[in-house]
Amino acid sequence: MARQSTKPCHQEKFAVKVNLWYAPSHTDCAIHNQHDFLEIHTQVFGQGRMQNFKVKKFDTLYEDLIMTEGYTQIVPFCEVHENQRYTYPWHQYYSDTDCIWMAIEYHPKKNSNQGE
C-alpha cells in the first residue's frame, strides 16, 4: 500500500464494502480526512475527480486526479500505520458531469494479526 513500511509486521484480513454514489455535475462531495479503513475509488459513469488539499479549504488544492469511466485507483492515497491505522490527506470527490462512482472500502477485521 501507499507509504507503508517496506518490512511487513503482520498480515491483515479485511471485510470489503462498496458504496455506489451519484452526484449531479459540478458537485463538491465534501472535503474530509477521516477513515478507519483503506479506500479506493472507481469511476462507473461520467467524469469526476479525486482532489487532495493541504487543509480543509478549496483554495489549498494540490492534486486533481481526473477519473473517466472505468478508471480505478490501484493504490490508496493514505499512509498505512501499524495497528490498523490510516492517515488520509484532506480530500474529496468532485463531479465534472453527472457521475456514478464507487468507494471501495477495506475495513480491517479486528485482531486479524492473531488469526481471528
C-alpha positions, -999 to +999 in steps of 0.1 A: +000+000+000+010+036-001+038+049+020+039+019+043+069+001+058+090-020+034+090-048+060+056-063+068+049-066+105+019-089+101-008-099+077-042-083+080-077-095+069-103-071+056-141-070+051-148-053+018-177-028+015-188-010-017-207+023-017-222+034-050-226+071-053-244+095-077-236+132-080-250+158-105-225+177-125-203+203-107-208+189-072-183+191-044-188+160-024-173+172+010-137+177+019-128+152+047-098+132+060-112+107+085-114+070+076-107+040+098-103+018+066-085+017+033-104+033+004-100+033-034-124+047-060-138+035-093-155+058-119-186+040-133-203+067-153-193+102-163-162+121-154-151+132-119-120+139-099-103+129-067-089+160-052-064+164-024-060+195-003-034+208+022-061+218+047-099+218+046-101+247+022-108+246-016-080+271-023-054+246-010-059+220-038-026+203-046-037+172-065-065+169-090-068+133-104-092+131-134-113+099-133-130+088-166-153+058-170-136+026-160-108+042-140-099+026-107-073+039-082-049+010-077-032+024-046-050+042-017-036+077-011-032+072+026-003+065+049-006+030+064+004+026+101+007-003+125-024-014+145-048-008+116-045+029+115-046+050+083-038+087+078-056+104+048-049+139+034-079+162+031-097+150+000-130+149-018-147+136-049-158+163-074-181+156-104-174+173-137-205+157-153-234+137-138-215+108-122-217+074-107-187+062-088-178+036-062-160+039-030-144+005-023-136+002+014-113-023+030-123-025+067-097-042+088-110-072+109-101-066+145-073-088+158-066-101+123-030-104+131-038-131+157-056-153+131-091-144+142 
